[in-house]
Amino acid sequence: MPRAIIILALVALTACGSRQDEGPRDTNLKVLRNPQGTPEEFGIIPAKPLQQPETFAELPTPTPGGSNRTDQTPLKDAVAVLGGSPSRLDPQPGIGAGDQALVSRVSRFGVTPGIREELAEEDQRLRERRSLFNWRLVPEDTYNRIYRNQTLDPYASLEAARRGGALTPSAPPE
C-alpha cells in the first residue's frame, strides 16, 4: 500500500512538471480554444467576390494584419444600405472631439511611455509566480483565481461611500 501511494505521488508530481520552454510561457489565463479540435462553424466568414479594379494603381499597399478588399464589412454595408456614409466608421487618427476632455484630465500628471508593455511584463511575471502549482482536479477559471485578491468587493465599497455621505443608488441584495 505505501508503495502505491509513493508511485501515485511521483506520477502526480511529474504531471505537474510538464512545462514547455519554447518562447514565452503560456499560463492559460483565459482558455479560448476549441477542445474538440474541429473547425469553429461560426468563425468561418465567406469573403466578398473578387473584383478587378479599373487600374491596378488604385489598389492599396498590402499591410500585414490590415484589411482586404474582399473582407466582410457588415456594419459598413448596413450603413450604406440605410443611406449613410460608410467611411465615417473608419478609425480617424488622433483623439476625437468627445474624448479630448477625458484624455487631458487623465494625463494631467503626465503619461508614462511604454506603459502597456511594462504592465504586460509585470502581469506575465505575476501569472508565472501564481501558476507555480497551477494544477487542479476540477477545472477552474484561471483568470479569476489569479486575480482574486485584486478584485474589489462592490458591497463594501458601496457601504464605505454611504458612510462617507455620498448619495448612492440602491444595489441588488447579496
C-alpha positions in Angstrom: 0.0 0.0 0.0 2.7 2.6 0.8 4.5 1.8 -2.5 1.3 2.5 -4.4 0.9 5.9 -2.7 4.5 6.8 -3.4 4.2 5.8 -7.1 0.9 7.8 -7.3 2.6 10.8 -5.8 5.5 10.6 -8.2 3.2 10.3 -11.2 1.2 13.4 -10.0 4.4 15.3 -9.4 5.8 14.6 -12.8 2.5 15.6 -14.4 2.8 19.0 -12.7 6.2 19.5 -14.2 5.3 19.3 -17.9 6.5 22.7 -19.0 7.3 23.8 -22.5 10.3 26.1 -22.7 9.5 27.3 -26.2 9.0 31.1 -26.3 7.0 32.9 -23.7 5.3 30.7 -21.1 1.6 30.2 -21.7 -0.2 30.4 -18.4 -3.6 29.8 -19.9 -5.1 32.9 -18.4 -8.3 32.6 -20.5 -8.6 29.3 -22.3 -10.4 30.2 -25.5 -9.5 27.1 -27.5 -11.9 24.7 -29.1 -11.3 21.5 -27.1 -12.6 19.2 -29.9 -10.0 20.3 -32.4 -12.7 20.8 -35.1 -13.3 23.9 -37.0 -15.5 26.6 -35.4 -18.6 26.9 -37.6 -19.3 30.5 -36.7 -15.6 31.5 -37.2 -15.8 30.9 -40.9 -16.8 34.1 -42.7 -17.2 33.9 -46.5 -15.3 36.6 -48.4 -16.8 39.1 -50.8 -16.5 38.2 -54.5 -13.2 39.2 -56.2 -13.4 42.2 -58.5 -10.8 43.5 -60.9 -10.2 47.3 -60.4 -10.1 49.6 -63.4 -6.4 50.2 -62.8 -4.1 48.3 -60.5 -2.6 51.6 -59.3 -5.7 52.1 -57.2 -5.0 49.0 -55.1 -3.9 49.8 -51.6 -0.4 48.8 -50.4 -0.6 45.5 -48.6 -0.1 45.7 -44.9 0.3 42.7 -42.6 -2.8 42.3 -40.5 -4.6 45.0 -42.5 -7.9 44.8 -44.2 -8.6 43.3 -47.6 -11.0 44.5 -50.3 -12.8 41.1 -50.0 -13.2 41.2 -46.2 -16.8 41.3 -45.0 -17.8 44.7 -43.5 -21.4 44.1 -42.2 -21.6 47.5 -40.3 -20.4 49.5 -43.3 -22.8 47.6 -45.6 -25.7 48.3 -43.2 -24.8 52.0 -43.1 -24.6 52.1 -46.9 -28.0 50.4 -47.3 -29.6 52.9 -44.9 -28.2 55.8 -46.9 -25.3 56.8 -44.6 -21.6 57.2 -45.3 -19.7 54.0 -44.5 -16.4 55.9 -44.5 -17.4 57.6 -41.2 -16.9 54.2 -39.5 -13.2 54.1 -40.4 -11.0 54.9 -37.4 -9.8 58.5 -37.5 -6.3 59.5 -36.5 -5.8 61.4 -33.2 -8.3 61.9 -30.4 -11.9 62.5 -31.1 -13.6 65.8 -30.0 -15.7 64.0 -27.5 -12.7 62.3 -25.8 -10.3 65.3 -25.7 -11.5 66.5 -22.2 -11.2 63.0 -20.8 -7.7 62.5 -22.2 -6.5 65.8 -20.9 -7.9 65.2 -17.4 -6.4 61.7 -17.2 -3.0 62.8 -18.5 -2.7 65.9 -16.2 0.1 64.4 -14.2 1.9 63.1 -17.2 1.9 60.0 -19.3 4.3 57.1 -19.0 5.6 56.0 -22.4 5.5 52.2 -22.9 3.1 51.6 -20.1 1.3 48.8 -21.9 4.5 46.8 -22.4 5.5 47.4 -18.8 2.2 46.2 -17.5 2.2 43.2 -19.8 5.6 42.1 -18.4 4.5 42.6 -14.8 1.3 40.7 -15.4 3.2 37.9 -17.0 5.6 37.7 -14.0 2.6 37.7 -11.6 0.9 34.9 -13.5 4.1 32.8 -13.6 4.5 33.2 -9.8 0.9 32.3 -9.2 1.0 29.3 -11.6 3.8 27.5 -9.9 1.4 24.9 -8.6 -1.2 25.6 -11.2 -3.0 22.2 -11.3 -6.5 21.3 -10.2 -8.5 18.1 -10.3 -11.6 20.2 -11.2 -11.2 22.9 -13.9 -11.4 26.4 -12.6 -11.3 29.8 -14.3 -7.6 30.6 -14.1 -8.1 34.4 -14.5 -10.4 34.7 -11.5 -8.2 32.5 -9.3 -5.0 34.5 -10.1 -6.6 38.0 -9.7 -9.0 37.1 -6.8 -7.1 39.2 -4.2 -7.1 42.2 -6.5 -10.8 42.4 -7.0 -13.0 44.9 -5.2 -15.9 44.0 -3.1 -18.7 46.1 -4.5 -20.9 45.9 -1.4 -18.0 47.0 0.9 -17.3 49.9 -1.5 -21.0 50.9 -1.5 -21.1 50.9 2.3 -17.9 52.9 2.6 -19.4 55.5 0.1 -22.6 55.6 2.1 -20.7 56.1 5.4 -18.9 59.0 3.8 -22.2 60.7 3.0 -22.3 60.1 -0.8 -25.6 59.6 -2.4 -25.6 56.1 -3.9 -28.2 54.2 -5.9 -29.8 51.0 -4.5 -28.0 47.8 -5.1 -29.3 44.2 -5.5 -29.1 42.1 -2.4 -26.0 39.9 -2.0 
